[in-house]
Amino acid sequence: MSIIVNLDVMMAKRKMSLNELSEKVDITLSNLSILKTGKAKAIRFSTLEALCKALDCQPGDLLEFRE
């Protein structure tokens, strides 16, 4: 997969647990886990926006393209 999700990196920088992020973003733990492990095939803009707000970051901080 060429798109890398750096959710775990941003969570560590913000010292935020998966449970805490789940509550703030209103996403199930299983869906967050799928995103965190890079197994997600897609992400909604509304989800990306909520994650950015909760983690105080930009979309580029969470998503990375690698060849």
JONOR-V112091 format. One record per pair of residues at least 12 apart in sequence whose ideal C-beta (glycine too) atoms are under 10 Angstrom apart, sorted by the first residue. I is the first residue (numbers start at 1). GAP is how many residues later the second one is. D is the distance in whole Angstrom. If there is no record, write none. Layout:
BEGIN
I,GAP,D
I,GAP,D
END
This chain:
BEGIN
1,37,6
1,38,9
1,39,9
1,40,9
1,65,9
2,62,9
2,63,6
2,64,6
2,65,6
3,35,8
3,37,9
3,38,10
3,39,10
3,40,9
3,60,6
3,61,7
3,62,6
3,63,8
4,34,7
4,58,9
4,59,7
4,60,4
4,61,8
4,62,6
5,29,10
5,30,6
5,31,7
5,32,8
5,33,5
5,34,9
5,35,7
5,38,8
5,46,10
5,57,6
5,58,6
5,59,8
6,30,9
6,32,9
6,51,9
6,54,9
6,55,7
6,56,6
6,57,7
6,58,6
7,14,8
7,25,8
7,26,10
7,28,5
7,29,5
7,30,9
7,31,9
7,33,10
7,44,7
7,48,8
7,54,10
7,55,6
7,56,9
8,27,10
8,28,5
8,29,9
8,30,9
9,27,10
9,48,10
9,52,8
9,53,9
9,55,10
10,41,8
10,42,9
10,44,10
10,45,5
10,46,9
10,47,6
10,51,6
10,52,6
11,21,9
11,25,8
11,40,10
11,43,10
11,44,7
13,42,8
13,43,10
13,44,8
13,48,9
14,40,9
14,41,5
14,42,7
14,43,8
16,38,8
16,39,7
18,14,6
18,15,7
18,18,7
19,13,9
20,34,9
21,14,10
21,15,9
21,29,10
21,30,8
21,33,6
21,34,7
22,32,10
23,31,9
24,26,8
24,27,9
24,29,8
24,30,4
24,31,9
25,22,7
25,24,10
25,25,4
25,26,6
25,27,10
25,28,8
25,29,5
25,30,9
26,21,10
26,24,7
26,28,10
27,20,7
27,23,7
27,24,8
27,27,10
31,12,10
31,16,8
32,15,10
32,19,9
35,12,8
35,13,10
35,16,8
35,27,9
43,16,10
43,19,9
43,20,8
45,14,9
48,14,7
48,15,8
END
